[in-house]
């Protein structure tokens, strides 16, 4: 079996040979930074626009290019293998660790320790924890998304505040022929994660050296998660906008970006819906899943110090607010990870209060190199419990064993 390192090299070289013809060689240009943004053209235009201020102050120009989520990972592998990577890149939360452990990204904590220590004090802890691998930091949070509870205020007077109230609400809705949608992560690990954490469980132990799904807390979480699908959560995909609009599914766990799609896409229910933090689990916590992107510097950059200055510029409250406003215009709806940016953020104050409180009690994917390839084991356990009524403790124990083997592969 190939080691993780050899596998990375093989895949990178293969991607390079197949995709890099015509990419050209890396051209070092003095006083110019090349930035890749995983996302839309609109986001790249926003970065280009706000970088003008940085250029005026420093004389360093910024070229920002958008790359789609669909091929971003392979394109980064190709650029690394061909030594044509950009100076700066935004990427999925776990990609920085993956590329960084192979030597392709700068360890920002080692290179800029004082700046990193200062910046981390102003970032929501939940998303920050997902970007560190041990003491190394290959990327800092660039933006974030989070789960919240959406509900129709004319159908549900008070949103459920606990697991017990959630189940009571579902039972009352079921009598009316209504239900709840889990829009972000249904039947998969993202949807299950809040319940795991709220029950006191976790995917790995504290130092991330051993998976921990073989616990009573994890089994309790999966039992409850499975029960939701018996009490009114559909096992098929139902758009939450449609569910809230018709009132058939007046309750939904969804990502914060749905605030924009509901506002623009369902004007007929304006003033008839709101958001709340997720219901408390047995631990008394409302922990939600938080996602987003990180931004980091590629090791082959010849302008590492200048690149870091630009990342610091993008991390200021002023820039984060401008990025948020730009994302609203393109309906990307990413949120600022810098807590200071929220004070003057142009947003409904009631929604802002909920989003800030939920972001302070939220967690992202575990910072483990083996995690991305291990999620399939968790998903299988979830779906066996829901579709086949398998014993939660049994399927989670199996998933735990498979995750342990996956960890060994990466060691």
N, C-alpha and C positions, 0 to 999 in steps of 0.2 A: 504493500500500500504506500502511495506517495505521502511524504510528509506535507504538512500544511504549507510550509515554505516552498517546497518543490512544486506543489500544486499551483500556488500563486504564480510562480515564475512561468510554469507551463501555460496557464491560461492567459497570462499577460502577453507572452510571446506569440501565442496562437492568435489572440485578438490583434496584435500588432501586424502580423503577416496578412491577416484577412482584411483588416479594415484600414490600415494606416497608409496604404499606397496613395500617394498624392497629398499626404498631410504636410509634407515638407519638413525641413529641419527647424529646430528651435532657433529663433533669431533674438538675440539679446539686444534690446533697444534701451538706451540710457534714458532715464526719466520717464519711462512708460511702463505701467503695470497692466497685465492682462488678467482679467477676472472672468471666471466661468460661474454662472448662476444656474443651478438646477431648477428649472421652472419656466415661466412664461417670458415671452418677448417683452411684455409690459413691465415685468419686474426688472429685466435688464435695462430697459429705458429709464426706469426710476433711478437705478444705481448710477447710470450715466449722467442723469440730470443733477443729482445731488453731489456727484463727484466734482462738479465744476468748482464748488467752494473749496474743496481740498486742493484742486489744481491751482487755484488762485493763490492759496496760502503757501504751497510747497513747490510749485513749478513742475509737479509730477502729473502727467496725464494718465487717464484711466480708460482702458478699452474693456467694455463689459459685453460678454456674449452669453446668450441663453442656450442651455442644452436641455433636452426633454428628459423627463424622469424615465421614460421607456428605455433609452439607450445610454443614460448618463454613466452608469456603473461601468459598462464595457468601454465607453469612450475614455473614462479616466484610466482604466487599465491600459488601454492602447497608448494613451499619451505618456504614461509612466514608462512603459516598455520602450517606446520610441524616443524618450527624452524630449518630448514636446509638450509637457504639461504646462498649464498656466502658472502665473505667480501665485494666484489666490483662487480658491474654489469653495463654493458652498456645496453641501452634500448631505445625504442622510445621516442621522445621528451616529450610526455605528460605522460608517465608512471611514471616518477619520482614524479610528482605532485600527481598522483593517489595513489601510494604506500606511499608516504611521508605523505599525509594527514591522512592516517590510522595508522601512527606511525611506519611504517616499514622501513623508511629511515632516515638518519641523516640530519638535517637542516645544511647544510655546512656553511651558513652565520652566524648562531648562534655559531657553533662550531669553525670555523676558519675565523673570520671576516676580519682580516688584509690580509690574503692570498687571500680570495675571492675578496676583493676590488681591490687588486693589479692585480689579474688574469683577472678580468672583463674588465680592461682597454685595454687589448690586444686581445679581442674577438670581432668578427664582431657583431655589435649591433643587427642586425635583428634576428640572431639565439639566441642571448643571451636573448632577450625579451621573447622568447617562453619558457624559462626554469624557469622563476620566477613566483611564485604564491604569490602575495602581496610582502612582504619582505623576504619570505622564498625561499631558494634555496636547492632543494633536489638532484639536479644533474647539472653538468656543461657540456657545449658542448664538446663532444668527437670527433665528425667529422661533416661534413655537405655536402649537395648536393644542387644544385641550378639550376633553369631554365635559359636557354639562347636561343638565336635565331640561328638556323643553316640555312645555305643557300648555294646553288650552285652558285659559283662566275662566272661560264661561262654562266649561265642563267639569274641570277639577278645581275646586275652590282653593284648596291648599295642597301644594305638592308634597308627596311623601318624604318624610324626614329620616326614616329608619327602614331597615329591611322588612320589619313587621308591617309598617304602614304601606310600604311598596306592595307587599303581597295582598294586603287588605284592599288597596286601590285597584289592583289587577282583578281581584275577585268581583268587586263592585262593577268594574268596567265590563267584565265578561258577561254578567247578567244582562247588560245593555247591548251585547253583541259587539263590544269594542275591545281594544287591547293596547299594547305598548310595542314600539319598535326600538330595537337596538340597531341604530343606523351605522355607527362606526365600530366595526369589529364583531358583528353578529356571527355566532358559531365559530369564532376564532379567538386567538389569545388576547387580542386587544380588547375585545368585549368582555372577556373573562377576567382580565387583570385587575380592574377595580375591586371586584368581589374577592379575589384572592388576597389583595392587600388589606381590604377592609376587614377580612376575617383574621388577619394577623399572619397570613402566609407569605411566601416569597418564592421566587424561582431558584435563587441560589443563596448560599450562606453569606455572611457579612463580607468575607474576603473573596467571594466569588470563586472558590476552589471546589465547591461541591453543590450539585443541584439539590433542592429541598422541596420537591413536590410530593414526597412520600410522608406527609404530615397530616394530623387530624384537621388542622386549619385549612389546608388546601382541599381536603376531601369535603369539608363543610362548605367551602366556597363553591365547589363544582356541583354539589348537591343543590344548593340554592340557585345557582345559575341554570341548572337543568330544569328546576321547578318553574322558573320564569317562562320557559317555553311550553310548559304544560298549562300555564295559567293565562295565556293570551299573547305571548310574543311569537310572531310568525316565524316559521322555519324557512320561509322563502323571502327573497328580497322585496321589501316594500319601501318605496321612497318616502322618507319622513315628511317631506313637504306635502305630498299627496295625503298622507295619513292625518296630518294636522289640519290641512285645508278641509277635508271632508268630515273630520271629527271621528273617523273610524278608529284612528290610533292617536288619541289626544295626548299621549305621553311618549317621550322618546329620549333615549340617551344618544347624543350626537355630538359631532365636532362643532366648535365655536363658529366655523365658517357658515354654518347653516343659518346664522342670524342674518347674513346678507341675502342668502337665497330665499329665505322666507319673506324678508322685507320687500324684495323686489319681485319675487315670484308668486306670492300669495297675498296681494293687497286687500283681498276681500275679507281677510281675518285680521287686519291691522287692529291693534288694541285688544285682541282676544287671545294673545299668547304671551308667554314670558319664559324666563329661564331661572333655574335654581341649581344649587350645588347637589351633587349626587347624594342619595340617602346614606345614612350612617350604617356601618356594619357592626358586628359584635364587639369590635374594639373601640367603637365610638368615633372612628375616623370615617371621613367622606372621600377618601383618596380616589382620584380619577387618573386616567391615563393621559400623559402629556407627550406630544411628539414635536417634530420640528426639524430644523436643519442646523448644521454647524458650519463654521467658516474657518479655513486654515490656510497655511502657506506650504507650498510644495518645496521639497528639499533642493530641487534643481534650480530654483529661482536665483537669479543673480542680484535680486533687489529685496532681500529678506527684511532688512530694517525698514525700508520704504513701504513694503507690503504690510508690515505690522502697524506702521503709522496709519495706513488706510483702514485697517481692521479696527483700530481704536477709534478712528473717525466715524466709522459705520456704527460703532457701539455706543456712541453718545446719545443721550435722550433726544436731542434735536434731530439727529439722523434717523433714529429709530421711529420717531413720530412721522417723519417724512416718508420712510419706507412703509409704515402702516397706512398712511393716507394714500400712497400709491397703490398698495395692494387692495384697498377698498375700491379704487377705480377699476381695477382689473378683476375684481371679485375673487382674489386669491385669499384674502382675509387672514393672513398670518398675524400673530400678535408679537409685541416686543418682549424679549426676555429680560431686558433691563427694567427693574422695578421702578426706577426713577422716571422712566419715560411715561408711566401711566398717569402721573399727576395731571398733565395737560393734554392727555390723549382725547381727541375729538370723538367721544362715544357717549351713548346714553348712560347716564350716571348709575342708574339701577343695574344695568347690565355690567357696567364696569366693576361695580362692587362685587357682584357674583363671580365674575371672571377672575378678579384678583384673589378673592378668598379661595376659590377652587384651585387656582394655580399654586397657592401656598400649601395646598394639601393634594399634591399630584406627583406622580412618578412616571419616568420614561422607561424604555427598554433597558434591561440589565447591561452594564458595560462589560460584556464578555464576548471574546472573539467567536466563540462557538454558538452564540445565541441565534444569529440569523439562520443557521442551518439546523438549529434545534427546535424552531417554532413549529415545524411540521409534526413533531412528536406531541407537542401540547395540543395542537389543533385536532389531531387524531383522537386523543383522549377526550377532549370536549365533545366531539361529534359522536363518539361511541356512547358516551353517557346520555346525550340528548336523543339521538336517533334509535339507539338499540337498548336503552335503559340499562347500560352496563354499570356495574358498581363503581362509583367515583374513585374510591380508594384503590381499587384494583387497577383501573386504567391509568391513574396517576402514578402508581408505583412502576408500571411498565414504562411510562414516559420518562420517569426519573432515571431508570436504568439506561435507557437509550441516550438521554442527555449526558449521563456520566461517560458513556463510551465516546460521545461526540467531544466532550471536554478532553479526553485522553488523546484524541486525534490531533487536537490543536496544541498540545503540550510539547 
